[in-house]
C-alpha cells in the first residue's frame, strides 16, 4: 500500500496495531516532534505512552532501557536515578514515610509555584502573552485506556498465578529438596533480619544493582571462571545429598 503524502499525512503520532514505527513529518527521526505545537507533541507522547497493541501489554520500561540504566550507558541519567532513589531510601531510613512524602511534595510545590510566579512577573513586565508556563503539560492527555489497563492486569495475573503455584508446590512439599532449600534460606534470613531492617536491605540492593553489573562487564572472564567452579562444587554436594534421600533416589530410578 502506498504511503500517504506529506500534504495529507496527520501530524499526530499514534501507535499502530502492527507495532510499526510511524514516520515523522518533515523527514525527522521517529519519536521526534519537529514542526509540531507543544500541545500536539505532548498529546502524541502521552498517547504513545499509554496506548498498546492488540496482542501485547504496555510496558512502562523496556528491557533495553533498564539494561542501559544499570550498565551506566548514560552517566547523567543513571547518576540522576541512582542519586535520587538513594537519597529517598536514606531519608526513609532516618524519617517516617509521612515526613519524607510531605517534604518531597513541599519541595516540588515550591519549585512549581516559584516558577509560575516568576513567569507571571516576567510576562507582566514585558507585557507578553505567553500564557501559562505549564500549559503544554496541562494539555497532555494522560488518561489510561481500558485496553491498556486490562493488559496490565492480565500481565500481572500471569505472575500472580505462577507465584501461587510455586508457593503451593513448596509448602506442600511436592519436591523435598526444593522445600528444604526454602527452609534453609528462611533460616538464614532470620539472621539477616536480626542485623538489617527492610530499608537497609533496599539500600544494599540498590548499591548492588548499580555496581555489580558494571563490575561483571569489566571482569567477566575471571568472574565466570570462579562462578563455574562454585557451581560445579554445589552441584556435586546437592547430588550427594539427593542420593542419600530415599524418596529422591526412588523417584530418579523410576
N, C-alpha and C positions, 0 to 999 in steps of 0.2 A: 504494500500500500504506500502511496507516495506521501511524503511528509508535508504538512501544511506549510504554506508560505509564511514568510515573516510578517506580511501585512495582516493575515488572518489569524495568526497564532496568538493565543491568550497569554498575557504577561504573567499570570499567576502560575505558581509551581505547584503541581499536585502529583501524588504518588499513584501510579497505575497498578492495576491488579496483577500484571505480569512481572512487576518488580524492576522494569527497565528504567534507566536513568532518563529524566526529562531533559530535553535540550534547552539550554538557557538562551533567552533572546539576545540578539546582538552578537552572537558568537562567543559569549562568555563561558567560563567553565561551569559545570554543573554544581549547584549549591550556592553560586553567587547570585546577586540580585542587581545587576547593572541596569541603569536607566529606569528603575522602579522607585515608586514613592516609599516612604518609610512605612506607611500603613500596609501597602500591598506586600512589601518584603516581610514585615513582621507577621502578617497573617499567613503567608506562604510557609515561613519557618515553623510556625505553630502547627499548621496543618500537616506538614511533613513529620512533625514530632509525634503527634497523637494519632495519625492515620495508620492503617495497617492493611496488608494484603488479605485476600480472602482465605489463604491457606496457612499463613504463619502468623504467630502472635507478635505484637510490637515488643521491642526490646529497647529499654532506655539507654543502655550502653552495649556497644558491640564488643565482641571478644578482642578485636584488634585495638580498640580504644583502651580497654583495660590493660592489654599487653604493653602498649606504648607507655601507659601511665606508670606501671610498676617497674619497667625497664628504663625509665628516665630518658625516653626518646626526646621529649620536650622538657628541658630542665626547668623552665619557668613555670609551666603548667603543673608538672609533678611537684615542684617545690611549693607552689601555692596550695595544692590539695593536701600534701603531706603536712605542711606547717599549720594549715587551718584545722585539720582534724586532730593533730597532736595537741594544739592549744586547747581545743574544745575538750578533749579527753582529760588533759591536765586540770582544766577548770572544773570538770565534773568530779575529779578526784579530790579537789580542795573545797568545793562548794556544793550546795544542793542543786538538783536538777532545775528546780523552780528559779533559783537565783541566776543560774547560767542562762536559761532561756530568757528570763526577764532582761538581763544585761545585754544579750545579743539583740533582742528586739529594740531596746532603747538605743543601742548603737546604730542599728540600721535606720531607725526613725530619725535620729539626729542627723545622719548623713543626707537622707532624702529631703527632710524638711529644710535643712540649711541650703541645699542646692536649689530647692524650689523657691525659697525666699530670695536667694542670690540672683537667680534668673529673672524673677519678677522685678527686682530693683534695677537690674541692667536694662530690661525692656522699658521700664518707666523712664529711665534717664535717656536712653537712646530713642525713645518713642517708636519702638518697633512693635510689630505684631507677630512675633514668632509663635505665640500660643504657649500651651502647657509644655514644659520641658520633657515630660514623660508621656506625651501624647502617643508616640509611636508604640510604646509598651502597653499603654492603656487600651489601645485599639486591637491588640493582638488577641485572637480567639484561642483560648487555652482549654476550651471545652473538650472533655474526653468523650469520644463517641461510644455508643453502646457496644459496637462491634469490637473496638479496642479493649473495652472493659471486660467483655466476655472472653476475649483471647487471653487477657492477663489471668483471669480466674481459671480458665481451662489449663493454662500452663502451670499455675500454682497447684491445681488439683493433682496433676501428674506427679509432682514431687511429694505432695502430702500422702497420696496413696502408696507411693514407693516407700516412704518413711514408715507408714503404719505397718506395711507388710514386713519390713525389716525388724521393727520393734517386736511384733508378734513372733517372728522366727527366732529372735534372740532370747526373749523371755520365756517362751515355751520350749526352749532347748531343742530345736529341730536339728541343729548341729552342735554337738557338745563342745568342740574346740572353739567355735565362734563365741559361744556363750561364756566359756572360760576366759577368752580374751577380753570380753566386755567386763567380766568381774575383776580381772587383774587391772584393767585400765581404770575402772571406777575406784578400786582400792588405792591406786597411785594418785588419783585425783583428790582423794581425801587429804593427802599430804600437801598437794599443791594448794588446795583451798585453805589449809591452815596457815600458809605463808602469804599467799596473794589473794586479793579480792577481785571482783569481776572487772573493775575499771583498770586495775593494774595489768590484768591479763590482756585486756583490749589494747592497752598502750604497748605492751610487749609484742602483741600480734601485729600491730601496725608497723612497729620498728622492723620486725622480721619480714613483713610483706614488701616493704620499700627498700630492704637491704639485701636479703637473701637472693632474689632473682638476679640482680646485677652482679653480685659476687659469684654466683654459679655460672653466669655467662662468661665471666672473665677467667675462671679457673675450672671450666667444665671437665677437661680431661682428667685432672687429678681427683676431682670430687667423684666422678663416675667410677674411677678405679677403686676407691675406698668404699663407695656405696655397694659396688658389686661384691667385694669381699664380705662385707657385713651381711648382705642379702643371702649369700651362699651359706654362711655360718648359721644365720637364723633359720633358713630352710632346713638345714641338717638337724638342728635342735628340734624343730617342730615335727619332723618326720620320726625322730626317735620317740618323742612323746606320744604321737599318734600310734606308733607301733605297740606301745605298752598299754594303750587303752583298748579293752576288749571290744567295745561297741564299734569303734572306728576300724579296727582290724577286720572284723566280720563284714562290715559294710564294704570295705575295699575288696575282700575276697569275692563277694557276690558280683 
